[in-house]
Amino acid sequence: MSQRLRGELAVITGASSGIGAAIARELGALGLRLALIARREERLAEVCAQVAELGGEAWPYPVDIRNSEALENTLSKIQSEHGDARVIINNAGLGHSAPLTSGVTAHWREMLEVNVLALCVCTREVTAQMRESGDWGQVIHISSMSAHRVPEGSGVYSATKFAVRSLTEGLRKELRELKSHIRVTAISPGFVETEFAAHYHRSEERAKEIYNAYPVMSAEDVARQVHFVLTQPPHVQVHDMLSRPTQQLT
Ligand SMILES: NC(=O)c1ccc[n+]([C@@H]2O[C@H](COP(=O)([O-])OP(=O)(O)OC[C@H]3O[C@@H](n4cnc5c(N)ncnc54)[C@H](OP(=O)(O)O)[C@@H]3O)[C@@H](O)[C@H]2O)c1
């Protein structure tokens, strides 16, 4: 499968930091061409340079994916500049500490728009491209262990990841109905050291406490899971990969 993917185009959302940036480096080294999406242009340029150092090719596409029209235009631009995509990594996502009894509506809306709605838009647009060019490819949703249980105070964030779980199975069924060869996979990690926790808790200190309590997963650990999924033979579709740091209790 890795030979089959060499030179194919992958679109990665949320590639300016953390898990998305690590996936970009992993897939660049595998020989895929990459279109990288996020808002922070300079950070995307840095990741493109890292991919180039590894011998790969990546191009930055800065856009706020909460704006569906801008996202659709960006995906069309990527297609016209680099051809049909063969892989979409729906990784962009965020959490806010925003409890159901006291959370801020704007925080709930942002989580739903990025983690759920933008993922649906990317999936629809990119699977249409895959269907037009041989009807094969790979959709990967970066989900979470929070798609499988509800941590305290995390009802809305978990709701977005439970939605991703439904969107994985829903897409799988639609694709089988269409007799397509496109595969769909969710990857559901526990704690991974990225910019996520500082954003979630609005505190660098709290993030350090979480990530220093015991060895947590690295973004590279998740990128290797993506590599595993992509390099399975065509008849093997990984459905969902659940993983936690060994010492994580929740
Ligand atoms: N870290 C964990 O413990 C953990 C565990 C399980 C699952 N996850 C999931 O892993 C995924 C990646 O998160 P991470 O841990 O790597 O966190 P991160 O370092 O904060 O990265 C989040 C990425 O999403 C992008 N993003 C957020 N809002 C966006 C918007 N409106 N438009 C475009 N891009 C946007 C960010 O880019 P810009 O800010 O440049 O736009 C950034 O590249 C998320 O889906 C998260 O839910 C994380």
The ligand as an ORCA input file, in Angstrom:
! r2SCAN-3c Opt
* xyz 0 1
  N      -3.868     16.278     22.582
  C      -4.667     15.335     23.039
  O      -4.558     14.899     24.203
  C      -5.722     14.755     22.135
  C      -6.313     13.536     22.522
  C      -7.280     12.970     21.710
  C      -7.634     13.583     20.534
  N      -7.066     14.777     20.181
  C      -7.498     15.385     18.908
  O      -6.360     15.562     18.092
  C      -6.635     16.595     17.137
  C      -5.421     17.516     17.040
  O      -5.231     18.186     18.269
  P      -3.799     18.442     18.933
  O      -3.768     17.679     20.193
  O      -2.727     18.234     17.943
  O      -3.969     19.984     19.351
  P      -3.282     21.321     18.823
  O      -1.804     21.225     18.925
  O      -3.970     22.418     19.554
  O      -3.679     21.373     17.268
  C      -4.981     21.732     16.822
  C      -4.911     22.039     15.327
  O      -6.233     22.382     14.871
  C      -6.155     23.586     14.124
  N      -7.398     24.367     14.208
  C      -8.121     24.649     15.325
  N      -9.146     25.469     15.013
  C      -9.067     25.706     13.670
  C      -9.830     26.489     12.759
  N     -10.895     27.202     13.165
  N      -9.455     26.515     11.465
  C      -8.374     25.817     11.035
  N      -7.628     25.035     11.846
  C      -7.965     24.994     13.150
  C      -4.992     24.363     14.765
  O      -4.422     25.274     13.833
  P      -4.495     26.890     13.921
  O      -4.608     27.263     15.364
  O      -3.218     27.325     13.254
  O      -5.708     27.226     13.114
  C      -4.008     23.230     15.036
  O      -3.250     22.964     13.874
  C      -7.925     17.270     17.604
  O      -8.993     16.817     16.800
  C      -8.091     16.775     19.027
  O      -9.440     16.745     19.421
  C      -6.100     15.369     20.945
*
